[in-house]
Amino acid sequence: DVQLVESGGGLVQPGGSLRLSCAASGSSRYRTSPYGMAWFRQIPGKEPEDIRSREGVAAITDTEGPRYADSVKGRFAVSQDTTKLTLYLDMDNLRPEDTAIYYCAADTKYNTVVRGVALHPRMYDVWGRGTQVTVS
């Protein structure tokens, strides 16, 4: 089974930068790398276990190139290493409203084969534990 571990969160002042990383280990039955990977975030006060309440931030899938939420376009950049097993999120010009728990997610069932769904949390079946980002 695929497992995800996030790192790189922390406390940063407004206007600052952070880089998040997500390392995927293990493999699905059919592939050595997920069909798609994405970053989601959940703001304080939301039920942590409610995946539907997580906002899609950025994603890369086999079907589409990088996709971003409107709120982070021009400030965040998503990328992968050549193995497609490590996902990065470079966050610049951070704002207080970016404060959230950031989760990495992987699609091992090819749900993201459909265009336009890369930022929908229900397309992803494997989730990391999250890393806290605080902008203050």
C-alpha positions in Angstrom: 0.0 0.0 0.0 1.1 3.6 -0.7 1.9 5.7 2.3 2.5 9.5 2.3 4.6 11.6 4.7 4.5 15.4 4.6 7.2 17.7 5.9 8.2 21.3 5.7 5.5 23.1 7.6 6.1 25.7 10.2 5.6 29.3 11.3 6.3 32.1 8.9 5.6 35.8 8.8 3.3 37.3 6.1 5.1 37.6 2.9 7.4 34.8 3.7 8.0 31.4 1.9 7.9 27.8 2.8 8.5 24.5 0.9 6.4 21.5 1.7 7.4 18.0 0.6 5.5 14.8 0.4 7.2 11.4 0.1 5.3 8.4 -1.2 6.4 5.0 -0.2 5.2 1.5 -1.1 3.3 0.8 -4.3 -0.1 0.0 -5.5 -0.9 -3.3 -7.2 -0.5 -1.9 -10.7 1.9 0.9 -10.5 5.0 2.1 -8.8 3.8 5.7 -8.6 0.3 7.3 -8.1 -1.7 8.4 -11.1 -2.0 11.8 -9.5 -0.9 13.7 -6.4 -2.2 16.8 -4.8 -2.0 19.2 -1.9 -5.1 20.0 0.1 -5.6 22.2 3.2 -8.0 22.4 6.1 -8.5 25.5 8.0 -8.8 25.5 11.8 -12.2 24.6 13.2 -13.1 22.1 10.6 -13.4 18.4 11.5 -10.0 16.9 10.7 -11.5 13.6 9.6 -13.9 15.2 7.1 -12.0 14.9 3.8 -14.8 16.8 2.0 -14.0 19.9 4.0 -10.4 20.0 2.6 -9.7 22.7 0.0 -7.8 21.6 -3.0 -4.7 23.8 -3.3 -2.6 22.3 -6.1 -2.3 19.0 -8.0 -0.4 17.2 -10.7 -2.0 14.2 -12.5 -1.2 11.9 -15.4 -4.1 13.5 -17.3 -3.4 17.2 -16.6 -0.5 19.4 -15.8 -0.3 21.5 -12.7 -3.7 22.8 -11.4 -4.1 25.5 -8.7 -6.9 26.9 -6.6 -7.6 30.5 -7.7 -6.5 31.7 -4.2 -2.9 30.5 -4.7 -2.3 31.1 -8.4 0.9 33.1 -8.9 2.1 32.4 -5.3 2.3 28.7 -5.1 4.1 26.2 -7.4 3.6 22.4 -7.3 6.2 20.0 -8.7 7.3 16.4 -8.6 10.6 14.6 -8.8 11.4 12.4 -11.8 10.2 9.3 -10.0 6.8 10.9 -9.3 7.1 9.7 -5.8 7.9 13.0 -4.2 5.6 16.0 -4.4 6.6 19.6 -3.6 4.7 22.7 -2.9 6.7 26.0 -3.0 4.7 28.7 -1.3 5.7 32.3 -1.7 4.1 35.6 -0.5 2.3 33.7 2.2 -0.8 35.4 3.8 -2.5 34.8 7.2 -5.4 33.2 5.4 -3.0 30.5 4.1 -2.8 29.2 7.7 -4.1 25.6 7.7 -3.1 22.0 8.0 -1.7 21.0 4.6 -2.4 17.4 3.5 -0.8 15.4 0.7 -3.0 13.0 -1.2 -2.5 10.4 -3.9 -4.8 8.8 -6.5 -3.9 5.1 -6.9 -7.2 4.2 -8.5 -7.0 6.4 -11.6 -10.0 8.5 -10.5 -8.2 11.6 -11.9 -8.3 10.3 -15.4 -11.3 12.6 -15.9 -10.3 16.2 -16.6 -11.3 18.9 -14.2 -11.4 16.9 -11.0 -7.8 17.2 -9.9 -8.6 19.4 -6.9 -11.6 17.4 -5.7 -10.7 15.5 -2.4 -12.9 12.5 -3.2 -10.7 11.7 -6.2 -7.9 10.7 -3.8 -7.7 7.5 -1.8 -4.5 7.8 0.1 -3.8 10.7 2.5 -0.9 11.8 4.7 -1.3 13.0 8.3 -0.8 16.6 7.4 1.7 19.4 8.3 0.8 22.6 10.0 1.5 25.9 8.2 1.0 29.1 10.3 1.3 32.5 8.8 1.4 35.2 11.5 
